[in-house]
Amino acid sequence: MVHILARITVRPDAAEAAAKLLQTLAAASRKESGCIKYELYQQSDFPHVFQTVEQWQDKNAADAHLKTAHVGAAITAAGPLFTAVPEIQTYQQLD
């Protein structure tokens, strides 16, 4: 199993638009083969900062996710909203 954490920071004035876009992305991602869990969080004190917590069956499923049309569309739409490149980290569970 592969665990992915992605931190996404957008312009403060774009928080509402980004939330809608990311919610759409999360819903589509949950339907993918190999997706075990895809959660989306919005930081309480800084609503322009988002975090995904993802679990994928394996590396192939996680890699395939990045190649889907809905991920491509989300990146294209969100690009102008970003203040930084999303921080994406992959983890393996130890216990």
N, C-alpha and C positions, 0 to 999 in steps of 0.2 A: 504494500500500500504506500502511496505517495501523499504527503501532506504539503500543501502550498499556502503560504501567507503572502498576500499582496496588499501593500499600503499604497493608496492612491490619494494624492493631494491635488486639489483643484483651486482655482481662484475663489476667494470667499463669496464673491457675487454670483458664482456659478454652482453653488452647493445644491440648490434645488434641482437644477437641470441635470447635474451629475447624478444625484440620487435617483431620479427617474430612469436615466440611462443605465445605471448600474443595476437597478432592480430588474429591468428588462433583460439585461445580460445574465443575471443570476438565474432568473426563471428559465431561460433557454438552456443554460449550462446544466441545470439540474436534470434536464431531460436527456442529456447525452449518455450514451453507452459508456460505462466505466466510471461515471460520477457517483460517488457514494454520498458525499455531502458538499454543499456549496452554500456557505452562509455569508451574508453581507452585513457589515456594521458601519454605523456613522458615529464618529467621535462626539460625545456629548458637549464638551467644552469648545471644540473646534469643528463645527458641522461641515466644514469643507474638506475634512480628512475622513477617508473611508478605509476599511480593512475587509478583505475577504479571508475566509478560513475554508479551505477546500480539502477534500479527501478524494483521491482518485484510486481506482483499482490497481493501476500500475503506471510506470513511466510512459508506456505507449498511449494509454488513455489520456494522461496529462498533456503529452505532446500533441495528440490529435485535437484536443480541446483548443489549443492555440491556433490551429489551422482552420477552425470552423468559420463559416460566413458571419455568424453573429459576433464572434470575437473581433473579426476584422472590421465589421461595421461599427462596433462600439469604440474601437481604437480610433477609427477615422473621425467619428462624431465627437469623441472626448478630447482628441488632440488639442484643439484650441482652448480647452478648459484647464488643462494641466498646468501646474506651476513647477512640476518636477517630473522626471521620468518615474513611473511607478516602480516601487521597490518590490521585487518578486523573489521570494526565498522558498527553497524546497527543503523539506525535512523528511527523515525516516524515523519512525517510532522505535524507541529502544526497548520498551517493555510491553 
